[in-house]
Amino acid sequence: MTTRTLIVLTSHDRLGTTGKPTGAYLSEISHVHAVLARRGIEIDFVSPRGGQVPLDGVDRKDPVNAAFLDEATVTEQLATTLRPDQVDPARYGALFFAGGHGTMWDLPDDPALPRIAGAIYDRGGVVAAVCHGPAGLVNVKLASGAYLVAGKQLAAFTNDEEREVGLTDVVPFSLADKLVERGAVHQPAPNWQVNVVVTERLVTGQNPQSAKGVGEAIAGLLL
């Protein structure tokens, strides 16, 4: 199977009705991308609307972020992300849902992305997500009709972390609770601690601190 990986980014740029900006959280993209690229894995980007994606957490003091933003090929890819209808799941050995609060609004109910993720997993591929990225998992079903996360241990941004950032009443749903409703076994760690969980070919991480570990786990399964 190919190792080519599809990174899914949010197109949503506003935190509910607050008027505050959000988007795809940069370090959750850059740290995974750095691990995969270093291992020679080819990467494409897709977003619900396609084209330019909004970024959040743009901190150039993080050298991985700075290197990512300074790479001309990456800048072009972020400006021209694929639309879901342009994606052939058969081209990919892995799909990764990057986080950022924007994912909570547009990834769960996208008409195509859950189907793409399910098809990649059904073909023996890897599906991964970090922080709020597991919002993209809540409606992913397999060919059997079961939710992908059902019966699987996973990590995701916790209710305690959401309370700590003051957004419990802003996000449209509790991510951890929704995943449990789908049959997942949520394994939380203390706030902001690295927590990466691998169950079969599902790789999940709890927060931005877990992004590098998620990338390493994806690469470990692909190579």
C-alpha angles and dihedrals in degrees: 000000000000119000093213108131131210116212114203117210130185121250093198115108108177132073101232112278095334094095089226119133125248137160140141111344107242102216091050087060101036099047093050092043091051093054094046096043092049088056091052096253115151115230136202128184128221132179133181093255098027123222125061115012126209115243129210130189093033100179113163091185084080102082092209090056092047094050090048093051092045094055107101094207091054093048089054092048093051090051094048106036115169122256115238091248088061093057124099106197090205090070093064137073093187141023123200125194107208117207137236125130091267090074090071091068105041113021104062097058101032105133095226112026097072089050091051092049092048092049093051092050092046090054091056097267132137124259118195141172140174136207106332090356090093085074082083090060100055096088100030111124130185127227087266090063093246122125110258092232095049110123093359127121113234147161128230140155104301132229089244091055091048090053091048092056090046098239103112091109094041104054114081094238143356106271096204093047093048092052090051089050087057090055100263122145103229114210109193126190126197114291116292095000120133109263122169120171124191119193115174101307096338114104120187137171130197105222145347090289088063097055098095091049091051090053091050091050092050091050091047091056095044100046 
